[in-house]
Amino acid sequence: MTEAVKRVYAFGKDANGNNVTEGNTDMKWILGGKGANLAEMANIGLPVPPGFTITCQTCMEYANADNVWPEGALDTIAEYRADLEERMGKRLGDAEDPLLVSVRSGAPFSMPGMMDTVLNLGLNDESINGLIKQT
């Protein structure tokens, strides 16, 4: 019997303040340098905003399959997104109080200038109105 591949790892605290981090600094080949270091910072108690990391293996499988996700990967990512929304008490794209996240590329080793970052994911024509009301 083959064991299921773990494709996503949470880091940070839950809504009750409990650490739910699944990784650590020794997992750079799985989580990439950024993911492993975020997990380690959360584990030692630094105030890391909650999030999750998709494994390097999953990203390579996606790229090597002509941008087709491995079976079950999108379901797992959706589960972790829902968990993040619950931990933060906000939803992506919510018109009143949206959850905004950063998406950062990573690798097991440093690659300056080669990785992408997307900031404020979750901001759209509806959620911007919620942010305007708050300010």
N, CA, C and O atoms as a GROMACS GRO file, in nm:
protein
  540
    1MET      N    1   0.085  -0.118   0.000
    1MET     CA    2   0.000   0.000   0.000
    1MET      C    3   0.090   0.124   0.000
    1MET      O    4   0.181   0.136   0.082
    2THR      N    5   0.063   0.215  -0.091
    2THR     CA    6   0.144   0.336  -0.099
    2THR      C    7   0.083   0.445  -0.010
    2THR      O    8  -0.038   0.455   0.005
    3GLU      N    9   0.171   0.523   0.047
    3GLU     CA   10   0.129   0.632   0.133
    3GLU      C   11   0.097   0.755   0.048
    3GLU      O   12   0.166   0.782  -0.050
    4ALA      N   13  -0.007   0.828   0.087
    4ALA     CA   14  -0.043   0.950   0.014
    4ALA      C   15   0.068   1.054   0.030
    4ALA      O   16   0.130   1.063   0.136
    5VAL      N   17   0.091   1.130  -0.074
    5VAL     CA   18   0.193   1.235  -0.072
    5VAL      C   19   0.135   1.359  -0.006
    5VAL      O   20   0.026   1.404  -0.042
    6LYS      N   21   0.206   1.414   0.092
    6LYS     CA   22   0.163   1.538   0.155
    6LYS      C   23   0.208   1.654   0.066
    6LYS      O   24   0.327   1.669   0.040
    7ARG      N   25   0.113   1.733   0.020
    7ARG     CA   26   0.141   1.839  -0.076
    7ARG      C   27   0.137   1.979  -0.018
    7ARG      O   28   0.190   2.072  -0.078
    8VAL      N   29   0.075   1.996   0.098
    8VAL     CA   30   0.058   2.128   0.157
    8VAL      C   31   0.085   2.120   0.308
    8VAL      O   32   0.046   2.025   0.374
    9TYR      N   33   0.153   2.223   0.360
    9TYR     CA   34   0.187   2.231   0.501
    9TYR      C   35   0.144   2.367   0.556
    9TYR      O   36   0.171   2.470   0.496
   10ALA      N   37   0.076   2.366   0.670
   10ALA     CA   38   0.032   2.491   0.735
   10ALA      C   39   0.144   2.548   0.821
   10ALA      O   40   0.232   2.475   0.867
   11PHE      N   41   0.138   2.680   0.842
   11PHE     CA   42   0.226   2.742   0.942
   11PHE      C   43   0.151   2.854   1.012
   11PHE      O   44   0.055   2.910   0.957
   12GLY      N   45   0.194   2.886   1.133
   12GLY     CA   46   0.132   2.992   1.212
   12GLY      C   47   0.037   2.936   1.315
   12GLY      O   48   0.038   2.817   1.346
   13LYS      N   49  -0.045   3.025   1.367
   13LYS     CA   50  -0.137   2.990   1.475
   13LYS      C   51  -0.280   2.975   1.424
   13LYS      O   52  -0.316   3.028   1.320
   14ASP      N   53  -0.360   2.900   1.503
   14ASP     CA   54  -0.502   2.888   1.471
   14ASP      C   55  -0.578   3.003   1.537
   14ASP      O   56  -0.516   3.091   1.598
   15ALA      N   57  -0.709   3.003   1.526
   15ALA     CA   58  -0.791   3.112   1.578
   15ALA      C   59  -0.781   3.123   1.730
   15ALA      O   60  -0.811   3.229   1.786
   16ASN      N   61  -0.739   3.015   1.799
   16ASN     CA   62  -0.726   3.016   1.945
   16ASN      C   63  -0.584   3.046   1.992
   16ASN      O   64  -0.555   3.042   2.112
   17GLY      N   65  -0.495   3.075   1.898
   17GLY     CA   66  -0.358   3.107   1.934
   17GLY      C   67  -0.265   2.988   1.947
   17GLY      O   68  -0.151   3.003   1.992
   18ASN      N   69  -0.311   2.869   1.908
   18ASN     CA   70  -0.227   2.749   1.913
   18ASN      C   71  -0.144   2.736   1.787
   18ASN      O   72  -0.194   2.758   1.677
   19ASN      N   73  -0.019   2.700   1.802
   19ASN     CA   74   0.068   2.680   1.687
   19ASN      C   75   0.025   2.555   1.611
   19ASN      O   76   0.019   2.446   1.669
   20VAL      N   77  -0.004   2.569   1.482
   20VAL     CA   78  -0.046   2.455   1.399
   20VAL      C   79   0.057   2.426   1.288
   20VAL      O   80   0.026   2.359   1.190
   21THR      N   81   0.178   2.477   1.306
   21THR     CA   82   0.283   2.464   1.206
   21THR      C   83   0.321   2.319   1.184
   21THR      O   84   0.343   2.244   1.280
   22GLU      N   85   0.327   2.279   1.057
   22GLU     CA   86   0.356   2.140   1.023
   22GLU      C   87   0.500   2.117   0.976
   22GLU      O   88   0.540   2.002   0.959
   23GLY      N   89   0.576   2.221   0.954
   23GLY     CA   90   0.711   2.206   0.902
   23GLY      C   91   0.815   2.264   0.994
   23GLY      O   92   0.784   2.307   1.106
   24ASN      N   93   0.942   2.265   0.947
   24ASN     CA   94   1.051   2.325   1.023
   24ASN      C   95   1.166   2.358   0.928
   24ASN      O   96   1.158   2.332   0.808
   25THR      N   97   1.272   2.414   0.982
   25THR     CA   98   1.384   2.461   0.901
   25THR      C   99   1.459   2.349   0.828
   25THR      O  100   1.528   2.375   0.729
   26ASP      N  101   1.446   2.225   0.874
   26ASP     CA  102   1.514   2.112   0.810
   26ASP      C  103   1.443   2.066   0.683
   26ASP      O  104   1.491   1.973   0.617
   27MET      N  105   1.332   2.127   0.647
   27MET     CA  106   1.251   2.081   0.535
   27MET      C  107   1.265   2.169   0.411
   27MET      O  108   1.169   2.184   0.335
   28LYS      N  109   1.382   2.229   0.388
   28LYS     CA  110   1.400   2.319   0.274
   28LYS      C  111   1.379   2.250   0.140
   28LYS      O  112   1.331   2.313   0.046
   29TRP      N  113   1.413   2.122   0.129
   29TRP     CA  114   1.395   2.051   0.002
   29TRP      C  115   1.248   2.018  -0.024
   29TRP      O  116   1.211   1.984  -0.136
   30ILE      N  117   1.166   2.026   0.079
   30ILE     CA  118   1.022   2.001   0.065
   30ILE      C  119   0.945   2.132   0.053
   30ILE      O  120   0.862   2.149  -0.036
   31LEU      N  121   0.975   2.226   0.145
   31LEU     CA  122   0.899   2.351   0.155
   31LEU      C  123   0.965   2.469   0.085
   31LEU      O  124   0.905   2.576   0.075
   32GLY      N  125   1.088   2.452   0.038
   32GLY     CA  126   1.163   2.565  -0.015
   32GLY      C  127   1.219   2.645   0.102
   32GLY      O  128   1.176   2.629   0.216
   33GLY      N  129   1.314   2.731   0.073
   33GLY     CA  130   1.377   2.809   0.178
   33GLY      C  131   1.280   2.900   0.252
   33GLY      O  132   1.282   2.904   0.375
   34LYS      N  133   1.196   2.972   0.179
   34LYS     CA  134   1.099   3.062   0.243
   34LYS      C  135   1.001   2.984   0.329
   34LYS      O  136   0.974   3.021   0.443
   35GLY      N  137   0.946   2.875   0.274
   35GLY     CA  138   0.847   2.796   0.348
   35GLY      C  139   0.906   2.735   0.474
   35GLY      O  140   0.842   2.737   0.580
   36ALA      N  141   1.026   2.680   0.464
   36ALA     CA  142   1.091   2.619   0.580
   36ALA      C  143   1.122   2.724   0.686
   36ALA      O  144   1.104   2.700   0.805
   37ASN      N  145   1.168   2.841   0.643
   37ASN     CA  146   1.201   2.946   0.739
   37ASN      C  147   1.076   3.008   0.802
   37ASN      O  148   1.080   3.043   0.920
   38LEU      N  149   0.968   3.022   0.728
   38LEU     CA  150   0.843   3.068   0.788
   38LEU      C  151   0.795   2.970   0.893
   38LEU      O  152   0.751   3.010   1.001
   39ALA      N  153   0.803   2.840   0.862
   39ALA     CA  154   0.764   2.737   0.959
   39ALA      C  155   0.850   2.746   1.084
   39ALA      O  156   0.799   2.740   1.196
   40GLU      N  157   0.980   2.760   1.066
   40GLU     CA  158   1.070   2.767   1.182
   40GLU      C  159   1.043   2.891   1.267
   40GLU      O  160   1.041   2.883   1.390
   41MET      N  161   1.021   3.005   1.202
   41MET     CA  162   0.991   3.127   1.278
   41MET      C  163   0.862   3.111   1.358
   41MET      O  164   0.854   3.155   1.472
   42ALA      N  165   0.761   3.048   1.297
   42ALA     CA  166   0.636   3.023   1.369
   42ALA      C  167   0.661   2.928   1.487
   42ALA      O  168   0.605   2.947   1.595
   43ASN      N  169   0.743   2.826   1.466
   43ASN     CA  170   0.772   2.729   1.572
   43ASN      C  171   0.843   2.791   1.692
   43ASN      O  172   0.822   2.748   1.805
   44ILE      N  173   0.927   2.891   1.668
   44ILE     CA  174   0.999   2.951   1.781
   44ILE      C  175   0.923   3.069   1.842
   44ILE      O  176   0.972   3.136   1.932
   45GLY      N  177   0.801   3.094   1.791
   45GLY     CA  178   0.714   3.192   1.854
   45GLY      C  179   0.717   3.332   1.796
   45GLY      O  180   0.657   3.423   1.854
   46LEU      N  181   0.784   3.352   1.684
   46LEU     CA  182   0.781   3.484   1.622
   46LEU      C  183   0.643   3.510   1.562
   46LEU      O  184   0.575   3.415   1.523
   47PRO      N  185   0.600   3.636   1.554
   47PRO     CA  186   0.465   3.668   1.506
   47PRO      C  187   0.454   3.658   1.354
   47PRO      O  188   0.455   3.759   1.284
   48VAL      N  189   0.444   3.536   1.304
   48VAL     CA  190   0.433   3.509   1.160
   48VAL      C  191   0.285   3.503   1.124
   48VAL      O  192   0.210   3.427   1.186
   49PRO      N  193   0.241   3.582   1.026
   49PRO     CA  194   0.101   3.570   0.984
   49PRO      C  195   0.072   3.427   0.937
   49PRO      O  196   0.156   3.367   0.869
   50PRO      N  197  -0.043   3.371   0.973
   50PRO     CA  198  -0.075   3.235   0.933
   50PRO      C  199  -0.075   3.218   0.781
   50PRO      O  200  -0.103   3.312   0.706
   51GLY      N  201  -0.044   3.097   0.737
   51GLY     CA  202  -0.044   3.068   0.594
   51GLY      C  203  -0.023   2.920   0.569
   51GLY      O  204  -0.035   2.838   0.660
   52PHE      N  205   0.008   2.888   0.445
   52PHE     CA  206   0.042   2.750   0.409
   52PHE      C  207   0.139   2.751   0.294
   52PHE      O  208   0.148   2.847   0.217
   53THR      N  209   0.211   2.640   0.283
   53THR     CA  210   0.312   2.625   0.178
   53THR      C  211   0.277   2.504   0.093
   53THR      O  212   0.251   2.396   0.146
   54ILE      N  213   0.277   2.522  -0.038
   54ILE     CA  214   0.262   2.411  -0.132
   54ILE      C  215   0.402   2.358  -0.159
   54ILE      O  216   0.494   2.436  -0.185
   55THR      N  217   0.421   2.226  -0.153
   55THR     CA  218   0.555   2.169  -0.162
   55THR      C  219   0.621   2.193  -0.298
   55THR      O  220   0.555   2.211  -0.400
   56CYS      N  221   0.754   2.194  -0.293
   56CYS     CA  222   0.833   2.208  -0.416
   56CYS      C  223   0.800   2.094  -0.513
   56CYS      O  224   0.790   2.116  -0.633
   57GLN      N  225   0.783   1.973  -0.460
   57GLN     CA  226   0.752   1.856  -0.544
   57GLN      C  227   0.621   1.877  -0.619
   57GLN      O  228   0.612   1.846  -0.738
   58THR      N  229   0.521   1.929  -0.551
   58THR     CA  230   0.391   1.953  -0.616
   58THR      C  231   0.406   2.054  -0.729
   58THR      O  232   0.350   2.036  -0.837
   59CYS      N  233   0.482   2.160  -0.704
   59CYS     CA  234   0.504   2.261  -0.808
   59CYS      C  235   0.579   2.204  -0.927
   59CYS      O  236   0.548   2.237  -1.042
   60MET      N  237   0.678   2.118  -0.901
   60MET     CA  238   0.752   2.056  -1.012
   60MET      C  239   0.664   1.958  -1.089
   60MET      O  240   0.672   1.951  -1.212
   61GLU      N  241   0.579   1.884  -1.019
   61GLU     CA  242   0.486   1.793  -1.088
   61GLU      C  243   0.394   1.873  -1.180
   61GLU      O  244   0.368   1.833  -1.294
   62TYR      N  245   0.345   1.986  -1.130
   62TYR     CA  246   0.258   2.074  -1.209
   62TYR      C  247   0.332   2.122  -1.334
   62TYR      O  248   0.279   2.113  -1.445
   63ALA      N  249   0.452   2.173  -1.317
   63ALA     CA  250   0.529   2.226  -1.430
   63ALA      C  251   0.565   2.117  -1.530
   63ALA      O  252   0.560   2.140  -1.651
   64ASN      N  253   0.600   2.001  -1.481
   64ASN     CA  254   0.642   1.891  -1.570
   64ASN      C  255   0.525   1.823  -1.640
   64ASN      O  256   0.546   1.743  -1.732
   65ALA      N  257   0.403   1.852  -1.598
   65ALA     CA  258   0.283   1.793  -1.660
   65ALA      C  259   0.211   1.898  -1.745
   65ALA      O  260   0.089   1.893  -1.760
   66ASP      N  261   0.287   1.991  -1.802
   66ASP     CA  262   0.229   2.096  -1.886
   66ASP      C  263   0.120   2.174  -1.812
   66ASP      O  264   0.011   2.198  -1.866
   67ASN      N  265   0.151   2.213  -1.690
   67ASN     CA  266   0.063   2.294  -1.607
   67ASN      C  267  -0.071   2.226  -1.576
   67ASN      O  268  -0.176   2.289  -1.578
   68VAL      N  269  -0.063   2.097  -1.547
   68VAL     CA  270  -0.178   2.021  -1.500
   68VAL      C  271  -0.148   1.979  -1.356
   68VAL      O  272  -0.043   1.920  -1.328
   69TRP      N  273  -0.240   2.009  -1.264
   69TRP     CA  274  -0.219   1.977  -1.124
   69TRP      C  275  -0.221   1.827  -1.100
   69TRP      O  276  -0.300   1.756  -1.163
   70PRO      N  277  -0.137   1.778  -1.010
   70PRO     CA  278  -0.145   1.636  -0.971
   70PRO      C  279  -0.283   1.607  -0.911
   70PRO      O  280  -0.346   1.695  -0.851
   71GLU      N  281  -0.328   1.485  -0.928
   71GLU     CA  282  -0.461   1.447  -0.879
   71GLU      C  283  -0.474   1.477  -0.730
   71GLU      O  284  -0.389   1.438  -0.650
   72GLY      N  285  -0.581   1.546  -0.694
   72GLY     CA  286  -0.611   1.577  -0.554
   72GLY      C  287  -0.543   1.703  -0.503
   72GLY      O  288  -0.578   1.750  -0.394
   73ALA      N  289  -0.448   1.758  -0.576
   73ALA     CA  290  -0.373   1.875  -0.526
   73ALA      C  291  -0.464   1.996  -0.507
   73ALA      O  292  -0.455   2.064  -0.404
   74LEU      N  293  -0.552   2.025  -0.603
   74LEU     CA  294  -0.639   2.142  -0.590
   74LEU      C  295  -0.736   2.127  -0.474
   74LEU      O  296  -0.769   2.225  -0.408
   75ASP      N  297  -0.784   2.005  -0.449
   75ASP     CA  298  -0.872   1.981  -0.335
   75ASP      C  299  -0.799   2.009  -0.203
   75ASP      O  300  -0.855   2.070  -0.112
   76THR      N  301  -0.676   1.964  -0.195
   76THR     CA  302  -0.596   1.986  -0.074
   76THR      C  303  -0.568   2.134  -0.055
   76THR      O  304  -0.580   2.185   0.057
   77ILE      N  305  -0.533   2.204  -0.161
   77ILE     CA  306  -0.508   2.348  -0.152
   77ILE      C  307  -0.636   2.420  -0.107
   77ILE      O  308  -0.629   2.511  -0.026
   78ALA      N  309  -0.751   2.379  -0.159
   78ALA     CA  310  -0.879   2.440  -0.118
   78ALA      C  311  -0.906   2.416   0.030
   78ALA      O  312  -0.956   2.505   0.099
   79GLU      N  313  -0.872   2.298   0.081
   79GLU     CA  314  -0.889   2.268   0.223
   79GLU      C  315  -0.801   2.361   0.308
   79GLU      O  316  -0.847   2.414   0.409
   80TYR      N  317  -0.677   2.379   0.267
   80TYR     CA  318  -0.586   2.465   0.342
   80TYR      C  319  -0.627   2.612   0.331
   80TYR      O  320  -0.609   2.688   0.426
   81ARG      N  321  -0.681   2.652   0.216
   81ARG     CA  322  -0.732   2.789   0.203
   81ARG      C  323  -0.849   2.811   0.299
   81ARG      O  324  -0.856   2.914   0.366
   82ALA      N  325  -0.941   2.715   0.305
   82ALA     CA  326  -1.055   2.726   0.396
   82ALA      C  327  -1.007   2.730   0.542
   82ALA      O  328  -1.061   2.805   0.623
   83ASP      N  329  -0.907   2.651   0.574
   83ASP     CA  330  -0.850   2.652   0.709
   83ASP      C  331  -0.788   2.788   0.739
   83ASP      O  332  -0.806   2.841   0.849
   84LEU      N  333  -0.717   2.845   0.644
   84LEU     CA  334  -0.657   2.977   0.664
   84LEU      C  335  -0.765   3.082   0.686
   84LEU      O  336  -0.751   3.168   0.774
   85GLU      N  337  -0.871   3.077   0.607
   85GLU     CA  338  -0.982   3.171   0.624
   85GLU      C  339  -1.041   3.158   0.764
   85GLU      O  340  -1.074   3.259   0.827
   86GLU      N  341  -1.056   3.036   0.813
   86GLU     CA  342  -1.110   3.014   0.947
   86GLU      C  343  -1.014   3.069   1.054
   86GLU      O  344  -1.057   3.134   1.149
   87ARG      N  345  -0.885   3.042   1.036
   87ARG     CA  346  -0.786   3.091   1.134
   87ARG      C  347  -0.782   3.243   1.139
   87ARG      O  348  -0.762   3.301   1.245
   88MET      N  349  -0.802   3.308   1.025
   88MET     CA  350  -0.795   3.453   1.018
   88MET      C  351  -0.930   3.520   1.045
   88MET      O  352  -0.935   3.640   1.075
   89GLY      N  353  -1.039   3.445   1.036
   89GLY     CA  354  -1.171   3.503   1.054
   89GLY      C  355  -1.211   3.594   0.940
   89GLY      O  356  -1.292   3.685   0.956
   90LYS      N  357  -1.154   3.568   0.822
   90LYS     CA  358  -1.183   3.646   0.702
   90LYS      C  359  -1.190   3.552   0.583
   90LYS      O  360  -1.143   3.439   0.590
   91ARG      N  361  -1.250   3.601   0.471
   91ARG     CA  362  -1.259   3.521   0.349
   91ARG      C  363  -1.196   3.597   0.233
   91ARG      O  364  -1.206   3.719   0.225
   92LEU      N  365  -1.130   3.523   0.145
   92LEU     CA  366  -1.076   3.584   0.023
   92LEU      C  367  -1.190   3.644  -0.058
   92LEU      O  368  -1.291   3.578  -0.082
   93GLY      N  369  -1.175   3.768  -0.100
   93GLY     CA  370  -1.275   3.833  -0.184
   93GLY      C  371  -1.398   3.882  -0.112
   93GLY      O  372  -1.491   3.931  -0.177
   94ASP      N  373  -1.403   3.871   0.022
   94ASP     CA  374  -1.520   3.917   0.098
   94ASP      C  375  -1.541   4.066   0.076
   94ASP      O  376  -1.446   4.144   0.080
   95ALA      N  377  -1.665   4.106   0.052
   95ALA     CA  378  -1.696   4.244   0.019
   95ALA      C  379  -1.688   4.337   0.140
   95ALA      O  380  -1.678   4.459   0.123
   96GLU      N  381  -1.692   4.283   0.262
   96GLU     CA  382  -1.690   4.367   0.382
   96GLU      C  383  -1.553   4.373   0.449
   96GLU      O  384  -1.507   4.480   0.488
   97ASP      N  385  -1.488   4.258   0.463
   97ASP     CA  386  -1.360   4.252   0.534
   97ASP      C  387  -1.275   4.141   0.471
   97ASP      O  388  -1.265   4.031   0.526
   98PRO      N  389  -1.214   4.169   0.356
   98PRO     CA  390  -1.148   4.062   0.280
   98PRO      C  391  -1.016   4.017   0.342
   98PRO      O  392  -0.942   4.095   0.402
   99LEU      N  393  -0.990   3.889   0.326
   99LEU     CA  394  -0.858   3.833   0.356
   99LEU      C  395  -0.769   3.860   0.236
   99LEU      O  396  -0.803   3.824   0.124
  100LEU      N  397  -0.657   3.924   0.260
  100LEU     CA  398  -0.559   3.948   0.155
  100LEU      C  399  -0.435   3.867   0.188
  100LEU      O  400  -0.390   3.867   0.303
  101VAL      N  401  -0.380   3.799   0.090
  101VAL     CA  402  -0.262   3.716   0.113
  101VAL      C  403  -0.153   3.750   0.011
  101VAL      O  404  -0.179   3.810  -0.093
  102SER      N  405  -0.031   3.711   0.045
  102SER     CA  406   0.082   3.721  -0.047
  102SER      C  407   0.116   3.581  -0.094
  102SER      O  408   0.111   3.487  -0.015
  103VAL      N  409   0.150   3.567  -0.220
  103VAL     CA  410   0.192   3.439  -0.276
  103VAL      C  411   0.336   3.458  -0.322
  103VAL      O  412   0.365   3.544  -0.405
  104ARG      N  413   0.424   3.377  -0.269
  104ARG     CA  414   0.567   3.391  -0.298
  104ARG      C  415   0.623   3.259  -0.349
  104ARG      O  416   0.598   3.153  -0.291
  105SER      N  417   0.699   3.267  -0.457
  105SER     CA  418   0.768   3.150  -0.509
  105SER      C  419   0.884   3.116  -0.417
  105SER      O  420   0.936   3.202  -0.347
  106GLY      N  421   0.923   2.990  -0.419
  106GLY     CA  422   1.037   2.950  -0.338
  106GLY      C  423   1.106   2.830  -0.398
  106GLY      O  424   1.053   2.761  -0.485
  107ALA      N  425   1.227   2.805  -0.350
  107ALA     CA  426   1.307   2.692  -0.392
  107ALA      C  427   1.397   2.653  -0.274
  107ALA      O  428   1.411   2.730  -0.180
  108PRO      N  429   1.456   2.535  -0.278
  108PRO     CA  430   1.542   2.493  -0.168
  108PRO      C  431   1.668   2.578  -0.154
  108PRO      O  432   1.734   2.574  -0.050
  109PHE      N  433   1.702   2.655  -0.256
  109PHE     CA  434   1.822   2.738  -0.253
  109PHE      C  435   1.788   2.877  -0.307
  109PHE      O  436   1.686   2.894  -0.374
  110SER      N  437   1.870   2.974  -0.278
  110SER     CA  438   1.845   3.112  -0.317
  110SER      C  439   1.855   3.129  -0.469
  110SER      O  440   1.946   3.078  -0.533
  111MET      N  441   1.758   3.202  -0.525
  111MET     CA  442   1.756   3.231  -0.668
  111MET      C  443   1.716   3.378  -0.688
  111MET      O  444   1.607   3.405  -0.737
  112PRO      N  445   1.802   3.472  -0.650
  112PRO     CA  446   1.766   3.615  -0.657
  112PRO      C  447   1.719   3.656  -0.796
  112PRO      O  448   1.783   3.626  -0.897
  113GLY      N  449   1.606   3.725  -0.799
  113GLY     CA  450   1.553   3.777  -0.924
  113GLY      C  451   1.479   3.676  -1.010
  113GLY      O  452   1.425   3.712  -1.115
  114MET      N  453   1.474   3.551  -0.968
  114MET     CA  454   1.412   3.446  -1.050
  114MET      C  455   1.271   3.411  -1.004
  114MET      O  456   1.197   3.347  -1.079
  115MET      N  457   1.232   3.452  -0.886
  115MET     CA  458   1.105   3.411  -0.829
  115MET      C  459   1.003   3.524  -0.836
  115MET      O  460   1.039   3.642  -0.836
  116ASP      N  461   0.877   3.488  -0.840
  116ASP     CA  462   0.768   3.585  -0.847
  116ASP      C  463   0.701   3.602  -0.711
  116ASP      O  464   0.704   3.512  -0.627
  117THR      N  465   0.642   3.718  -0.692
  117THR     CA  466   0.561   3.747  -0.574
  117THR      C  467   0.434   3.815  -0.620
  117THR      O  468   0.438   3.905  -0.705
  118VAL      N  469   0.320   3.773  -0.566
  118VAL     CA  470   0.192   3.838  -0.590
  118VAL      C  471   0.143   3.887  -0.455
  118VAL      O  472   0.124   3.808  -0.363
  119LEU      N  473   0.122   4.018  -0.443
  119LEU     CA  474   0.075   4.078  -0.319
  119LEU      C  475  -0.074   4.110  -0.328
  119LEU      O  476  -0.127   4.136  -0.436
  120ASN      N  477  -0.139   4.109  -0.213
  120ASN     CA  478  -0.280   4.147  -0.201
  120ASN      C  479  -0.373   4.060  -0.286
  120ASN      O  480  -0.471   4.108  -0.341
  121LEU      N  481  -0.341   3.932  -0.295
  121LEU     CA  482  -0.432   3.839  -0.361
  121LEU      C  483  -0.560   3.834  -0.278
  121LEU      O  484  -0.554   3.818  -0.156
  122GLY      N  485  -0.673   3.847  -0.343
  122GLY     CA  486  -0.802   3.855  -0.274
  122GLY      C  487  -0.866   3.991  -0.292
  122GLY      O  488  -0.982   4.010  -0.257
  123LEU      N  489  -0.790   4.085  -0.346
  123LEU     CA  490  -0.843   4.218  -0.372
  123LEU      C  491  -0.910   4.220  -0.509
  123LEU      O  492  -0.849   4.182  -0.609
  124ASN      N  493  -1.035   4.263  -0.512
  124ASN     CA  494  -1.108   4.271  -0.638
  124ASN      C  495  -1.203   4.391  -0.633
  124ASN      O  496  -1.201   4.467  -0.537
  125ASP      N  497  -1.286   4.407  -0.734
  125ASP     CA  498  -1.375   4.523  -0.741
  125ASP      C  499  -1.472   4.529  -0.624
  125ASP      O  500  -1.511   4.638  -0.582
  126GLU      N  501  -1.512   4.413  -0.569
  126GLU     CA  502  -1.604   4.412  -0.455
  126GLU      C  503  -1.530   4.431  -0.323
  126GLU      O  504  -1.574   4.509  -0.239
  127SER      N  505  -1.418   4.360  -0.305
  127SER     CA  506  -1.349   4.366  -0.176
  127SER      C  507  -1.283   4.502  -0.152
  127SER      O  508  -1.264   4.540  -0.037
  128ILE      N  509  -1.249   4.574  -0.257
  128ILE     CA  510  -1.189   4.707  -0.239
  128ILE      C  511  -1.286   4.800  -0.167
  128ILE      O  512  -1.243   4.886  -0.091
  129ASN      N  513  -1.416   4.782  -0.190
  129ASN     CA  514  -1.516   4.865  -0.122
  129ASN      C  515  -1.517   4.839   0.028
  129ASN      O  516  -1.538   4.931   0.107
  130GLY      N  517  -1.495   4.713   0.068
  130GLY     CA  518  -1.485   4.682   0.210
  130GLY      C  519  -1.366   4.749   0.274
  130GLY      O  520  -1.376   4.798   0.387
  131LEU      N  521  -1.254   4.752   0.203
  131LEU     CA  522  -1.135   4.818   0.256
  131LEU      C  523  -1.157   4.969   0.265
  131LEU      O  524  -1.112   5.034   0.360
  132ILE      N  525  -1.225   5.024   0.167
  132ILE     CA  526  -1.254   5.169   0.170
  132ILE      C  527  -1.340   5.203   0.291
  132ILE      O  528  -1.315   5.303   0.359
  133LYS      N  529  -1.442   5.122   0.320
  133LYS     CA  530  -1.529   5.146   0.435
  133LYS      C  531  -1.450   5.141   0.565
  133LYS      O  532  -1.480   5.216   0.658
  134GLN      N  533  -1.349   5.055   0.573
  134GLN     CA  534  -1.272   5.040   0.696
  134GLN      C  535  -1.178   5.159   0.720
  134GLN      O  536  -1.137   5.184   0.833
  135THR      N  537  -1.146   5.232   0.615
  135THR     CA  538  -1.052   5.343   0.632
  135THR      C  539  -1.125   5.475   0.623
  135THR      O  540  -1.063   5.581   0.634
   0.00000   0.00000   0.00000
